[in-house]
Amino acid sequence: MYWLSVVVIVALSGFSAAPAPALLATSCGPKFSWSGGNVDLAIGCNSGNAGGGGVHGVAGVPVYGYNRPVVDTGQMPPCVTTQRVVVPDQQTAAAQDAAQESRWQDLLSQYGPCPRTQVPVSPVGLAAQYWYQQTLDSPKPYIAPGRGVTGLDMFLELRVPLQRTLQVNTVLGDLALDVTGQATVDWADDVRSERFPPGEAGGPFPDGGIRHQWTIRGAYDVHVRVDWSATWHLAGQAGQLGGLFTDGDIPAFPVVEIQASGCQPGRCPTTAAP
């Protein structure tokens, strides 16, 4: 059996393209990569694995490369994919491939993997795959007794735990994720958004840690967002993960104003202003 292998390098003068992730070579399929004004096209068959492998070029000379994790900002939300980087020899490819572990850990602590992106079988890779598949609890905000009064502290309850531990068995052993949520509340008034300490889920009067005073009566659309993070432990390693959030609302929360009618001090009945 004969293998057809061709390498074509096209220099495009004046061509200006933003760097883009390379398409990985497939068995006996094309590999495309481009950067700046050069377009490199190699047609051939894989001669190695996805990490540090090569593609046969002219006269059977292999083209070596490794997969570098990058953030694809064209996706919503942004996610981690891979970019194929070509290097001169197999030794460099293998060294660079091994050096990507810390970069994988850094990017996966902030973003999930893109669809069809193969994450390395490593502690950080397995932790990230499990983490970004989680369906975390959404807050169910409530302010007793169902309406507020201007000038008084009103106490918000998230009614969802913001600290928990998840455990799962993997091919590298038991994975533990210590999960923490951090709440941000938009009170829909001049204060707007207020961020609270990690793990603070609020509570009822008088000890709840999430409280607010409105100064003007009205109906307020209160919005709560919880940003989730986790510390993972697997195979003697540990790291941080994030990038997940859930949210909840109290639509048109009524706030009234208390007014006193003319009367003797200490004997004034109170009425709610309309």
N, C-alpha and C positions, 0 to 999 in steps of 0.2 A: 504494500500500500504506500502511496506517495502523498506527502503533505504539501499543500501549496501555502507558501509563506511569503508575504510581501510587506515591505515597510515603505510608506509614502510620507514624505515630509513636505508640506506646502507652506511656504512663507508668503503671507498675505501682507503686502505693503499697505500701510495706512489702515489696516484692520485693527479695530479696538473693541475687544469684547471683555466683559467682566469675567474674572476667573469663575469657573463653574465646576461642580463635582464631576469627575470622570465616570464614564460607564464602565463597569468591570467587564473584563474579558470572560466569555463563556466558552465552553468546549467547542473548538473549531468555529468560533464566531468572531465578529469584529470587536475591536477595542478602540474607543475614541477618547481622546483627551485634548484639551485646548487650554491655552493660557496666553493672555496678551495677544500678540500678532502672529503666533505660530499655531498651526494645526497639525497634530501628529496622528497618523492613521496606521494601525498595525492589523494585519489580517493573519491569523494563524491559530494554533491550538495551545491551550494551557499546558505548561510543563511543570507546574507546581501547584501548591494549594493557595487559598485566598490570602494567606499571610506570607509575604516574602516570595511568592511564586513568580514565574516568568512566562512570556509569550515568545515563541520562536519567530525571529525576524528573517532578514535576508541571509541566505546560505546557512540557515539553521542557527544563527546567533541569537541566544535568548535575550529578551528584554525583561529585566527584573523590576519589581515594584513592590510596594506595600500599601495597605489601606490606612489612610489618615482620617480620623473622625473629625467632622466639621458640622457646623450648625446650618441647616437649610432654613433661611429666613423667608423663603417663598411659601412655606407651609404655614398653616394656621391651626394650632399654635406652632411656632418654630420647633424643630425637632432635629435630632442628631442622625446624620447619614455618613457615608464614607466617600473619600476622594482618593482615587488611585494615583500614587506618585511613583514615577519611573526613576530608578537609580542605576548606577553603572554596573553593579555586580551583586551576586547573591548574598555575600557577607554583609554588605551595606543594607540590603533589603531585610535580612533577618534581624540585624541590630535595630533598625528603625521600627520594624514591626513590634519588637519587644518593648521599645521605648514608648509606644503609644498607650501603655496601660494607664499612666498618670493622666494623660489627656482624656482618655475614655472616662476616668473617674471624675475629672473636673467638669466635663460637659454633661455627663449623665446626672450630676448632682443638681443641674439646673433645668435640663430638658429631657423629654422622653425620646426613645428611638423612633425614627420615621418608619412608616409601613414598609415592610420587606427589607429593612436594614438588618443585617446579621450582626448581632452583638457578640463579642468573643465570649467563649466559655471560661469565665474567670469570676472571682468573687464579686467584683464590682458589676460585671455584666449580668450575672444571675440576680444580684440584689436589685439592679435597675429594672430588669425585665419583670420581676415580681411586683416591685413598687408601682410601676406605671400601669399595671393591670388592676390596681386596687380601685374599688368603689368606696370612697370614704363618706362618712355621715355628713349630711347637710345640717346646718344650724336651723333650729325651729324657734326663732326669737319671739319672746313674749315679755310684755311690761304690765305688771299687775297695777291696778285692777282692770286694765283694759282701756284706760284713758289717763292722760297726764294733766297736771295743774301747773300753770306758769309759776316760776320762782321756787319750785320744790324739786328736790332730787327725785328722779324717776329711775327705777332699777331694772336693768335689762337682764334677762336670762336667755342663754343660748340653747339650753335644754339638749345638749349633746356633749359627751365627754371629749376633752381636747388632749388627753394623754392616754395612750394604750400601747400594748406590745403585741406585735404580730409575729407568728412563728410558722415556718414551713420547712419541709425536708427537701434538700436539693442533692444533685449528684456530688457536690462538694461538702455535704454535711448539713447540719441544721442552721438555717438562716433566721436571725432575730432582727426585727425592726422595731426600734423604740420610736413611736410616732407622737408628734406634738403639733397642735394647731395653734395659730395666732390669729386673733380676731381683729378686724378693722370695721368700725361702725360709721356709716354715713347717717348723721342725724337729720339731714335735709334742712338745716338752718344755717346760720352764719358760721357755726363751728365746722360744718361739713364733716370730713372724715377724721376719725380718732382711732389710733392704733393702740392696742392693749398688750400687756406682757404675754409671752407664750404660755399656754396652759390656762389662762384666765377665761373661764366660761360664764362669769357673772353669777347672779343669784338674787333672791328676793330681798326686800327691805328687812333689816337695816344694814346687813353685812355684805351685800353683793358688791363685787369689784368693778362692775360696769354700770355707771350711773351718769345721768345727764339732766341739765335744767334747760327748759325752753323759756323764753322771755316773752314770746308773742303767741297768743292763741291761734289755733289753726289746725289743719290736717297735714301730717308729715309722713312722707314715704320713707320709712327707716329701712336701710339696707345693711345687711351684715355679710361680710366676706371672711372666710377662714382659710388662711394659707397653711398648708400642711408640709411638714418636713419630717425626716426620719434619720436616725443614726442606725446603720446596719452593722451586723457582726456576722462574719462567715469565714471559716477556714483560717482563723487566727488573724484576720484582717478586719478593718473597720473603716467607715467613711460616712459621708453625709449625702442625703438625697432630698430633693425638693421638687418644685414645679407643679404641684397639685393644689387645687383649691375647690371649695364648695361655698355656696351662699344661700341666703334666705332673706325674707322680707316681712315687714309689717306694713302693709299698704294703708295709707290715709289714717295714721294713728292720730286720734283726736286729742288735742290739748286745749283745756278751757282755762279761763281766768276767773279767779275768785274776787268778788267785790263785796265791800261791807256797806250796808245801808246806814242812813243817819240814825244814831242811837247813842245811849250813854256808853262810855268806854267800859269794856269788860262784859257788856250785855248785848253785843251786836251779833245778830244772826248773820251767817254767811250764805251767799247765793252764788251760783255759777253764772257768769256772764254768758249771754247767748253767743 
